[in-house]
């Protein structure tokens, strides 16, 4: 687990990234599983907010349709709201972060959660899922690329996201790492799989910075790919 100092720094770096946006920007990614296009991911960022929408059609016999709508706003406090149907769980969530500490204002899930949530000390300095995605897919500098380690909390589950491996290529680079389940998951989920490999590809923009052109993450159903439009 990364040190507390680095965990507390992550929200500061993220909100600095949002604050640097002169206007709202929307990123669209096609979502594919194997050779099949299964949905669209839309990420909109503004001066002090971000909104994520994931819509998928699902694959008969393989996975159900996924719907995920979430938004984060503010700095301190930072507010997070989510409505999701992951195919395994339907949930509604509201969380408020203040002084790096999250307070769950509302959490309802179907089926009900059976695993105990993480203790308050373990969730200090965490990011919400939308903020974590902004940290991964947002524009970055070459010197800062592939140096990401953060914890995220969705009101029930605590996870870690690392992007520390680096492979420079002509016109850009790729970062490799993993998404790791830590606490708040059912024992059967932890036994099923705890670590999911992750790769994010960046292209060099006109100003010399990096933009995320795509990503790959291992899932329970195979490799899921994002391709920027």
Secondary structure, DSSP 8 states (H G I E B T S, - for coil): ---HHHHHHHHHHHHHHHHT-SS-EEEEEEEEETTEEEEEEEEEE-SSEEEEEEEE--BTTTB---EEEEEEE-SSSEEEEEEEE-SS-EEEEEEEEETTEEEEEEEEEES---S----HHHHTT-B-HHHHHHHHHS-B-GGGTT-EEEEEE-SS-EEEEEEEEEEEETTEEEEEEEEEEEESS-HHHHHH-SEEEEEEEEEE-TTS-EEEEEEEEEETTEEEEEEE-
